[in-house]
Amino acid sequence: MRFAQPEFLYLLAAVPLIILFFVARFRRRRDVLRQLGEPELLDRLSRSTAAGRQSVKAALVILTLVCFALALARPQFGTRSETVRQTGFSVMIALDVSNSMLAEDVRPNRLIRAKYAVRSLVRQLRNDRVGLVVFAGSAFLQCPLTTDYSIVELFLNGIDTQTVGTQGTAIAEALRIAGRSFRQDHKGYKAVVLITDGEDHQEDPVAVAAELAALDVRVYVVGIGTPLGVPIPVTGEDGMVAGHMRDRSGEVVMSRLDEYTLRHIAETTGGAYYRASPGGEEMDLVYDTLESLERAEFESREFTQYVERYQYILLFGLLLLVADTVIRDRRLLVES
């Protein structure tokens, strides 16, 4: 046995006080009557009052309060098992955290806008699994597929350009790790949402996209930035911009959104490409696309649920209350 809301059991602490109240009341009544006259005369005058019935009614009131307190605490006896079948799609989010994401052609900067886009998508999910891969010069699985969206939010809050020690933009590796994160036995819809500025100077990401397409994984790409290119700010210890990133020859590095490559990645897998907008409408489009596609069962859980039994105690308490109303504390006197 357990109580679903045990805090209501504290009401039972009032029972001894109520008992003391009735005891004091009966004693006071008896003492007052003794002061009025002879006991035999008082017994003759108060024949219509049944002291025993008054005690019974007091006991019924106390028991009724006990039943109501127990019912409020919701006692639960016994258990039953239920199977929950959950259907949905699985989506891995691959988030670029390289230094180029500090560029401010998108306000306040690319990385902050990218994290906003991730939150926007996650908050629309319902019973769907989501995971997170972060990448710069290398990539790793930050959060495996889960339906606990608060965990994803927690990981997301701690992400910055220092999350990955190696600088660069390893899109191909991020896609490969995202693809491996899906369960092989999952028959439902699987997608990767890639959020990046697209400046990959390493392995060819389109070739990896082709591998994902063979596994029936689609890639939806959200490009962060502008094709014109802007310098990458460098901040000092005080968090203020101290200059801009330069290459080995001393020239200021310009970071540009590589839409050509990103579109090619999306088209290779049958996905779609979107450029990040000020209002974030592209994430609504991504979710609408995912929502319209096939869902499948990806988890079956059996769990034990306790059975509510408060109804019986509540009914018993109501019966006691009715009995208290029916029982009279005065006798019917018949004239002789």
C-alpha positions in Angstrom: 0.0 0.0 0.0 1.1 3.6 -0.7 -0.4 7.0 -0.6 -0.3 9.2 -3.7 -0.6 12.4 -1.7 0.7 11.6 1.8 0.8 15.2 2.9 -2.9 15.0 3.7 -2.1 12.4 6.4 -1.0 15.3 8.6 -4.7 16.1 9.0 -4.9 13.0 11.3 -2.8 14.9 13.8 -6.0 16.9 14.6 -7.9 13.7 15.7 -6.5 13.6 19.3 -7.4 17.3 19.6 -11.0 16.6 18.5 -11.2 13.7 21.0 -10.0 15.9 23.8 -12.5 18.5 22.8 -15.4 16.0 23.1 -14.1 14.6 26.4 -13.8 18.1 27.8 -17.3 19.0 26.5 -19.0 16.0 28.1 -17.2 16.4 31.4 -18.1 20.1 31.5 -21.7 19.3 30.8 -21.7 16.7 33.6 -20.1 19.1 36.1 -22.6 21.8 35.2 -25.5 19.5 35.8 -24.2 18.4 39.2 -24.1 21.9 40.3 -27.8 22.4 39.5 -29.3 19.9 41.9 -29.7 16.4 43.1 -28.5 13.6 40.7 -31.8 11.7 40.9 -33.9 14.8 40.1 -31.6 15.7 37.2 -31.8 12.2 35.8 -35.6 12.4 35.9 -35.6 15.8 34.2 -33.1 14.8 31.5 -34.6 11.4 30.6 -35.1 12.7 27.0 -31.3 13.0 26.5 -29.4 9.9 25.7 -25.8 10.4 26.9 -24.7 7.1 25.2 -26.0 8.2 21.8 -24.2 11.5 22.1 -20.9 9.6 22.6 -21.7 7.4 19.6 -22.4 10.5 17.4 -19.1 12.1 18.6 -17.3 8.8 17.6 -19.0 8.9 14.2 -17.8 12.5 13.6 -14.3 11.6 14.5 -14.3 8.5 12.3 -15.8 10.5 9.4 -12.9 13.0 9.6 -10.4 10.2 9.7 -11.9 8.6 6.5 -11.9 11.9 4.7 -8.3 12.6 5.5 -7.3 9.1 4.3 -9.3 9.5 1.1 -7.6 12.9 0.4 -4.2 11.1 0.8 -5.3 8.7 -2.0 -4.4 5.2 -0.8 -3.4 2.8 -3.5 -3.5 -0.9 -3.1 -2.3 -3.5 -5.7 -0.7 -2.8 -9.1 -1.4 -3.4 -12.7 0.9 -3.4 -15.7 0.3 -1.3 -18.8 2.0 -1.3 -22.1 2.7 2.1 -23.8 3.4 2.1 -27.5 5.1 5.3 -28.6 5.2 6.3 -32.2 7.1 9.2 -33.8 10.1 10.0 -35.9 13.8 10.3 -34.9 15.8 13.4 -35.7 19.4 14.1 -35.0 20.5 17.7 -34.9 24.0 18.5 -36.1 25.1 21.9 -34.8 28.1 23.8 -36.0 30.1 25.3 -33.1 33.2 26.5 -35.0 34.7 29.9 -34.6 33.1 31.1 -37.8 29.7 30.8 -36.0 30.7 33.9 -34.1 30.3 36.0 -37.2 27.7 38.7 -36.7 26.1 38.9 -40.1 23.2 37.3 -38.3 22.3 39.1 -35.1 23.4 38.7 -32.4 25.7 36.1 -34.0 25.4 32.9 -36.0 25.8 30.5 -33.0 23.2 32.2 -30.8 20.8 32.1 -33.7 21.6 28.5 -34.4 20.9 27.6 -30.8 17.6 29.5 -31.0 16.7 27.4 -34.1 17.4 24.2 -32.2 15.2 25.2 -29.3 12.5 26.3 -31.7 12.4 22.8 -33.3 12.7 20.8 -30.0 9.8 22.7 -28.5 7.5 21.6 -31.3 8.3 17.9 -31.0 5.6 15.5 -29.5 6.7 12.0 -28.5 9.5 12.1 -31.0 13.1 11.2 -30.4 15.8 13.9 -30.8 19.6 13.8 -30.3 22.4 16.3 -30.7 25.8 16.2 -32.4 28.2 19.2 -32.1 31.1 19.7 -34.5 33.9 22.1 -35.4 37.2 20.6 -36.6 35.9 17.2 -35.2 32.5 16.0 -34.2 31.0 14.0 -31.3 27.7 12.9 -30.0 26.6 15.4 -27.4 23.2 13.9 -26.6 21.9 10.5 -27.8 18.3 10.1 -29.1 15.9 10.8 -26.3 12.3 11.9 -25.6 13.5 13.9 -22.6 13.6 17.3 -24.2 14.8 19.0 -21.0 18.1 17.1 -21.3 18.6 18.4 -24.8 17.9 21.9 -23.5 20.4 21.4 -20.7 23.2 20.3 -23.1 22.3 23.1 -25.5 22.8 25.8 -22.7 26.4 24.7 -22.2 27.4 24.7 -25.8 29.9 27.4 -27.1 32.8 27.6 -29.6 35.0 25.9 -26.9 32.9 22.8 -26.7 35.0 21.2 -29.5 38.7 21.6 -29.0 39.7 21.3 -32.7 38.8 24.2 -34.9 37.4 23.7 -38.4 34.1 22.6 -39.9 33.9 18.8 -40.1 30.4 18.5 -41.7 31.1 15.1 -43.2 32.1 13.7 -39.8 29.1 15.2 -38.1 26.8 13.7 -40.7 28.5 10.3 -40.3 28.1 10.3 -36.5 24.5 11.5 -36.7 23.7 8.6 -39.1 25.3 6.1 -36.8 23.2 7.3 -33.9 20.0 5.9 -35.3 19.0 2.4 -34.1 19.3 -0.2 -36.9 15.9 -1.7 -36.0 14.1 1.5 -36.2 11.7 1.4 -39.2 10.2 4.8 -38.9 11.3 8.1 -40.4 14.8 9.3 -39.7 16.2 12.7 -40.4 19.3 14.8 -39.7 18.9 18.6 -39.3 22.2 20.2 -40.1 22.7 23.8 -38.9 25.9 25.4 -40.1 27.5 28.1 -42.2 28.8 25.4 -44.6 32.5 26.2 -44.7 33.9 22.7 -44.8 37.6 22.5 -45.7 38.0 18.8 -44.9 36.3 15.7 -46.2 33.6 15.9 -48.8 30.2 16.0 -47.0 28.2 15.3 -50.1 29.7 11.8 -50.3 28.6 11.1 -46.7 25.2 12.5 -47.5 24.9 9.9 -50.3 25.7 7.2 -47.7 22.9 8.5 -45.5 20.5 8.5 -48.4 21.2 4.8 -48.9 20.2 4.2 -45.3 16.9 6.2 -45.9 18.1 9.1 -43.8 17.2 12.5 -45.1 19.1 15.7 -44.3 17.5 19.0 -43.8 19.9 21.9 -43.8 19.6 25.3 -42.2 22.2 27.7 -43.5 23.3 30.3 -40.9 24.9 33.5 -42.3 25.1 35.4 -45.6 26.9 34.6 -48.8 28.6 38.0 -48.9 31.0 37.1 -46.0 31.9 39.0 -42.8 35.0 38.9 -40.6 35.1 36.7 -37.5 35.4 38.7 -34.3 37.9 37.8 -31.7 36.9 38.6 -28.1 39.2 39.4 -25.2 39.1 38.1 -21.7 36.5 40.8 -20.8 34.2 39.4 -23.5 34.5 42.5 -25.7 35.6 42.3 -29.4 39.3 42.8 -29.5 39.8 42.4 -33.2 39.1 40.0 -36.1 40.5 36.6 -37.0 43.4 36.6 -39.4 45.1 34.0 -41.5 48.8 33.1 -41.5 49.5 36.0 -44.0 47.9 38.5 -41.7 44.8 38.9 -43.9 41.4 39.2 -42.2 39.5 35.9 -42.5 36.1 36.4 -44.2 33.4 33.8 -43.4 30.8 33.1 -46.1 27.7 31.0 -46.1 28.4 28.2 -48.6 24.9 27.6 -49.9 26.0 25.6 -52.9 27.4 22.8 -50.8 24.6 22.8 -48.3 21.9 22.6 -51.0 23.8 19.7 -52.6 23.8 17.8 -49.3 20.1 18.3 -48.8 19.2 17.4 -52.5 21.4 14.2 -52.3 19.3 12.8 -49.4 15.9 14.0 -50.6 15.8 16.7 -47.9 15.6 20.4 -48.2 17.7 23.5 -47.7 16.6 26.6 -45.8 18.5 29.8 -45.1 18.0 31.1 -41.5 15.5 34.0 -41.4 15.2 36.7 -38.7 11.9 35.2 -37.5 13.0 31.6 -37.5 10.2 30.5 -39.9 12.5 27.9 -41.4 12.3 25.7 -38.3 8.5 25.7 -38.6 8.9 24.5 -42.2 11.3 21.7 -41.1 8.9 20.5 -38.4 5.9 20.6 -40.8 7.9 18.4 -43.2 8.8 15.9 -40.5 5.3 15.9 -39.1 3.8 14.9 -42.5 6.0 11.9 -43.0 5.8 8.4 -41.7 5.9 7.7 -38.0 6.7 4.3 -36.5 6.7 2.6 -33.2 10.2 3.1 -31.6 9.5 2.2 -28.0 7.3 -0.1 -26.1 7.4 0.1 -22.3 5.6 -1.9 -19.7 5.2 0.0 -16.4 3.4 -0.7 -13.2 0.6 1.6 -12.1 -0.9 1.6 -8.6 -4.7 1.2 -8.4 -6.6 4.0 -6.6 -8.6 2.8 -3.7 -9.7 6.1 -2.0 -13.2 5.6 -3.3 -14.0 2.9 -0.8 -12.8 4.9 2.1 -14.6 8.0 0.9 -17.8 6.0 0.6 -17.4 4.6 4.1 -16.9 8.1 5.4 -20.1 9.3 3.7 -22.0 6.4 5.3 -20.7 7.3 8.7 -21.8 10.9 8.1 -25.3 9.7 7.1 -25.4 7.5 10.3 -24.5 10.5 12.4 -27.4 12.4 10.8 -29.9 9.6 11.4 -29.0 8.8 15.0 -30.9 11.1 17.4 -29.4 12.1 20.7 -32.8 12.4 22.4 -35.3 9.6 23.3 -38.9 9.7 22.3 -40.9 9.9 25.6 -44.3 8.1 25.8 -46.8 9.5 28.3 -48.2 6.9 30.7 
